[in-house]
């Protein structure tokens, strides 16, 4: 049993180190500039328990965006614990245009604020959310 826990700890440590290395080599991009490169934005699914107890608010995350425009790593900076996982799951599906330096794609890091409230969730479920041109609207 101890061997299993040691293996789990080693795997988690390796994953954390890989995320830290990627973030350290990434160029820092402001929230405003990163928003201009966003081509696919998936809204968070409002957690049922949060809805039940009427918890709303923003989740602030740090995302590392790969050279291909996918979100490689997401770390929570702040936000209510009941809203964090939904925000992380949504941001991992976001896609960006390539960030270029001297004509070459680079890894980028940016802060992201993900609003999560009951009203937006209801509109998303019924398909009436028009908040952003990158949002899906049936």
C-alpha positions in Angstrom: 0.0 0.0 0.0 2.8 2.4 0.8 4.4 1.7 -2.6 1.1 2.7 -4.3 1.1 6.1 -2.4 4.7 6.7 -3.3 4.0 6.0 -7.0 1.0 8.4 -6.9 3.0 11.1 -5.2 5.9 10.7 -7.7 3.4 11.0 -10.7 1.8 14.1 -9.2 5.1 15.7 -8.5 6.3 15.0 -12.1 3.1 16.5 -13.5 3.4 19.6 -11.3 7.1 20.0 -12.3 6.2 19.8 -16.0 3.5 22.5 -15.6 5.9 24.7 -13.7 8.6 24.3 -16.4 6.1 25.2 -19.2 4.9 28.3 -17.3 8.5 29.5 -16.6 9.5 29.3 -20.3 6.2 31.0 -21.5 5.9 34.6 -22.5 3.5 36.7 -20.4 0.5 37.9 -22.2 -2.0 40.4 -20.7 -5.6 39.5 -20.3 -6.6 42.0 -22.9 -4.1 40.8 -25.5 -4.9 37.1 -24.9 -8.6 37.8 -25.4 -7.9 39.1 -28.9 -6.3 35.8 -29.8 -9.2 33.7 -28.4 -10.9 31.7 -31.2 -12.9 29.2 -29.2 -14.4 29.9 -25.8 -16.4 27.3 -24.0 -18.5 28.6 -21.1 -18.4 26.8 -17.7 -21.2 24.5 -16.7 -22.8 25.9 -13.6 -22.3 23.3 -10.8 -25.7 22.1 -9.5 -24.6 22.4 -5.8 -23.4 26.0 -6.4 -26.8 26.7 -8.0 -28.6 25.2 -5.1 -26.8 27.3 -2.6 -26.8 30.3 -5.0 -23.0 30.8 -5.1 -21.8 33.1 -7.9 -18.6 34.8 -8.7 -15.5 35.0 -10.8 -12.7 32.4 -10.9 -9.3 33.7 -11.6 -7.0 31.3 -13.4 -3.5 31.2 -14.9 -3.3 29.3 -18.2 -0.4 28.2 -20.2 -1.1 28.2 -24.0 0.9 25.9 -26.2 2.6 26.7 -29.5 -0.4 25.1 -31.2 -3.0 27.3 -29.4 -4.3 24.7 -27.0 -4.4 25.3 -23.2 -1.7 23.0 -21.7 -2.0 23.9 -18.0 -4.5 25.7 -15.8 -3.9 26.8 -12.2 -6.4 28.4 -9.9 -5.4 31.8 -8.5 -8.7 32.7 -6.7 -12.4 31.9 -6.7 -15.0 29.9 -4.8 -14.1 26.2 -4.5 -17.4 25.1 -5.8 -16.9 27.1 -9.0 -13.2 26.3 -9.7 -13.4 22.9 -11.4 -16.1 24.0 -13.8 -14.0 27.0 -14.8 -10.9 24.9 -15.2 -12.7 22.3 -17.3 -14.1 25.0 -19.6 -10.8 26.9 -20.0 -9.0 23.6 -20.9 -11.3 23.5 -24.0 -10.5 27.1 -25.1 -8.4 27.6 -28.3 -6.2 30.5 -29.3 -4.5 31.8 -32.4 -0.8 31.3 -32.3 1.3 33.7 -30.3 4.3 34.7 -32.4 7.7 36.1 -31.6 10.0 36.8 -34.5 7.5 34.9 -36.7 7.8 31.7 -34.6 5.0 30.3 -32.4 5.8 30.5 -28.6 4.3 29.2 -25.4 2.2 31.9 -23.7 1.0 32.4 -20.1 -2.0 34.6 -19.2 -4.5 35.3 -16.4 -8.1 34.5 -17.1 -11.2 35.6 -15.3 -14.2 33.2 -15.7 -17.5 34.5 -14.6 -19.8 31.9 -13.2 -23.3 32.9 -12.1 -26.8 31.5 -12.1 -28.3 33.9 -14.6 -25.7 33.2 -17.3 -26.0 29.5 -16.7 -29.8 29.6 -17.3 -29.3 31.5 -20.5 -26.6 29.1 -21.7 -28.8 26.1 -21.1 -31.6 27.6 -23.1 -29.3 28.9 -25.8 -30.0 32.6 -25.3 -26.5 33.7 -24.3 -25.0 36.3 -26.7 -22.2 37.6 -24.4 -19.3 37.1 -26.8 -18.9 36.5 -30.5 -17.0 33.4 -29.7 -19.8 31.9 -27.6 -22.0 29.2 -29.1 -25.6 30.3 -29.8 -28.0 27.8 -31.3 
